[in-house]
Amino acid sequence: MRKLTYFIACSIDGFIGDPQGDAETMMAFVNEEFLAFLKEEYPETISAEGRRILGLHDLVNQRFDTVVQGRASYQLALDMGLPSPYGHMREFVASRTLTEAPDPNVELISEDLVGRVRALKAEESGLGIWLCGGSRLAGELIDEIDELVIKTYPLVYGSGMPMFGSGFAADEFTLEKVRAFENGVLVRTYSRKR
């Protein structure tokens, strides 16, 4: 069974973006040290456009071969003219409003989200599935998440888009490791407590 990993950036107070979902202020912390970490451990999470700009076309996927994201997260890429933001992976977009995928590499999930994610998890593959965002999607899939990798940036938003847009549920995870960076970023990895 493949793992579904919610690999997400957030503020110290647990917000993944401002009330509209914008997390541009976090980008200032992607310095040389942090980028080296991403290139080595999570290269597939660098967008196709980021790879192009940085000249990183040859990076091999280390952890994921599939990405699932919500409509709002995907819209950010569409607004930048990027209909396949992670073309180096299989891309799925959960949307009830899109009727046609803007790119052949993107598959829409318009119904039975949990069932489709369970089917993806049941596939034979040596790599896992990256839950890219956003908040509502993570809330809908909380029971399917096997691992959390939380990139915490040294910012306090005060309000905004929470990591999980869902009703209250106390789900327990076990801390597996913490990595601290000189610029104050922490990357915490948790596994679901079974």
CORTA-V184153 format. One record per residue. N is the residue number from 1. SS is DSSP state (H for helix, E for strand, L for the rest). PSI is psi in degrees with one decimal (NA if undefined). D_CENTER is the distance of its C-alpha to the mean C-alpha in whole Angstrom. Layout:
# CORTA-V184153
{{N & SS & PSI & D_CENTER} {N & SS & PSI & D_CENTER}}
This chain:
# CORTA-V184153
{{1 & L & 127.8 & 19} {2 & L & 152.6 & 16} {3 & L & 142.8 & 13} {4 & E & 118.2 & 10} {5 & E & 123.7 & 8} {6 & E & 98.7 & 6} {7 & E & 107.9 & 4} {8 & E & 149.7 & 5} {9 & E & 143.2 & 8} {10 & E & 165.0 & 11} {11 & E & 170.9 & 15} {12 & L & -37.1 & 17} {13 & L & 19.4 & 18} {14 & L & 19.1 & 15} {15 & E & 137.5 & 14} {16 & E & -0.5 & 10} {17 & E & 176.4 & 13} {18 & L & -178.8 & 17} {19 & L & -24.1 & 18} {20 & L & -1.3 & 17} {21 & L & 1.7 & 13} {22 & L & 127.5 & 14} {23 & L & 25.8 & 13} {24 & H & -33.8 & 15} {25 & H & -22.0 & 17} {26 & H & -24.6 & 14} {27 & H & -24.4 & 15} {28 & H & -18.8 & 18} {29 & H & -0.8 & 17} {30 & L & 78.8 & 16} {31 & L & -171.9 & 19} {32 & H & -44.2 & 21} {33 & H & -44.9 & 20} {34 & H & -38.5 & 16} {35 & H & -38.2 & 16} {36 & H & -40.8 & 18} {37 & H & -47.7 & 16} {38 & H & -44.4 & 13} {39 & H & -37.3 & 15} {40 & H & -44.1 & 17} {41 & H & -31.0 & 14} {42 & L & 52.1 & 11} {43 & H & -28.5 & 12} {44 & H & -15.4 & 11} {45 & H & -4.3 & 8} {46 & L & 122.8 & 10} {47 & L & 160.7 & 11} {48 & H & -40.3 & 14} {49 & H & -41.2 & 16} {50 & H & -41.0 & 15} {51 & H & -41.0 & 17} {52 & H & -47.8 & 20} {53 & H & -40.4 & 20} {54 & H & -3.1 & 20} {55 & L & 39.9 & 22} {56 & L & 37.2 & 19} {57 & L & -26.9 & 20} {58 & L & 6.1 & 21} {59 & L & 134.9 & 18} {60 & L & 136.9 & 18} {61 & L & 130.5 & 14} {62 & L & -35.7 & 15} {63 & L & -30.1 & 12} {64 & E & 145.9 & 11} {65 & E & 2.1 & 13} {66 & E & 139.9 & 11} {67 & E & 138.2 & 8} {68 & E & 127.8 & 8} {69 & E & 161.0 & 7} {70 & E & 169.2 & 10} {71 & H & -43.2 & 13} {72 & H & -41.4 & 13} {73 & H & -43.2 & 9} {74 & H & -34.4 & 11} {75 & H & -33.3 & 14} {76 & H & -42.3 & 13} {77 & H & -43.4 & 13} {78 & H & -39.7 & 16} {79 & H & -23.9 & 18} {80 & L & 6.1 & 18} {81 & L & 27.7 & 20} {82 & L & 86.1 & 17} {83 & L & -13.4 & 17} {84 & L & 75.9 & 15} {85 & L & -22.8 & 12} {86 & L & 57.0 & 11} {87 & L & -11.7 & 15} {88 & L & 6.5 & 15} {89 & L & 170.6 & 13} {90 & E & 131.9 & 14} {91 & E & 131.0 & 12} {92 & E & 136.1 & 12} {93 & E & 122.2 & 12} {94 & E & 116.3 & 13} {95 & L & 136.3 & 16} {96 & L & -5.9 & 20} {97 & L & -32.0 & 21} {98 & L & 133.7 & 20} {99 & L & -16.2 & 23} {100 & L & 134.5 & 22} {101 & L & 131.6 & 20} {102 & L & -8.4 & 20} {103 & L & 143.1 & 20} {104 & L & -23.0 & 21} {105 & L & -9.4 & 18} {106 & E & 125.9 & 16} {107 & E & 131.7 & 17} {108 & E & 141.6 & 17} {109 & E & 107.6 & 16} {110 & L & -14.3 & 19} {111 & L & 160.4 & 20} {112 & L & 54.8 & 20} {113 & H & -49.6 & 16} {114 & H & -43.3 & 17} {115 & H & -41.1 & 19} {116 & H & -41.2 & 17} {117 & H & -38.8 & 14} {118 & H & -39.2 & 17} {119 & H & -40.2 & 19} {120 & H & -40.4 & 16} {121 & H & -28.8 & 16} {122 & H & -10.4 & 20} {123 & L & 152.4 & 20} {124 & L & 120.0 & 21} {125 & L & 148.7 & 19} {126 & L & -6.3 & 19} {127 & L & 158.9 & 15} {128 & E & -165.5 & 12} {129 & E & 131.0 & 9} {130 & E & 118.7 & 6} {131 & E & 107.6 & 5} {132 & E & -26.5 & 2} {133 & E & 170.1 & 5} {134 & L & -154.2 & 8} {135 & H & -50.9 & 10} {136 & H & -40.8 & 13} {137 & H & -44.6 & 11} {138 & H & -38.3 & 9} {139 & H & -40.8 & 13} {140 & H & -29.2 & 14} {141 & L & 10.8 & 13} {142 & H & -37.1 & 13} {143 & H & -15.3 & 16} {144 & H & -11.0 & 14} {145 & L & 124.6 & 12} {146 & L & -25.3 & 13} {147 & E & 143.3 & 12} {148 & E & 129.3 & 10} {149 & E & 107.2 & 9} {150 & E & 115.4 & 10} {151 & E & 104.4 & 10} {152 & E & 118.6 & 13} {153 & E & 146.8 & 15} {154 & L & 63.4 & 19} {155 & L & 147.4 & 19} {156 & L & 123.3 & 20} {157 & L & -31.4 & 19} {158 & L & -39.7 & 22} {159 & L & 167.4 & 20} {160 & L & -153.1 & 17} {161 & E & 118.7 & 14} {162 & E & 162.9 & 14} {163 & L & -37.5 & 11} {164 & L & 117.1 & 12} {165 & L & 83.7 & 14} {166 & L & 174.8 & 17} {167 & L & 174.8 & 20} {168 & L & 132.4 & 21} {169 & L & 134.2 & 21} {170 & L & 92.6 & 21} {171 & L & 134.0 & 19} {172 & L & 134.2 & 20} {173 & E & 154.8 & 18} {174 & E & 130.4 & 19} {175 & E & 124.5 & 19} {176 & E & -42.4 & 19} {177 & E & 159.5 & 18} {178 & E & 134.2 & 18} {179 & E & 128.6 & 18} {180 & E & 141.7 & 20} {181 & L & 155.9 & 20} {182 & L & -27.1 & 23} {183 & L & 5.8 & 21} {184 & L & -3.5 & 21} {185 & L & 139.4 & 17} {186 & E & 139.8 & 16} {187 & E & 113.9 & 13} {188 & E & 135.2 & 14} {189 & E & 127.6 & 13} {190 & E & 147.2 & 15} {191 & E & 149.5 & 16} {192 & E & 132.1 & 17} {193 & L & 119.7 & 21} {194 & L & NA & 22}}
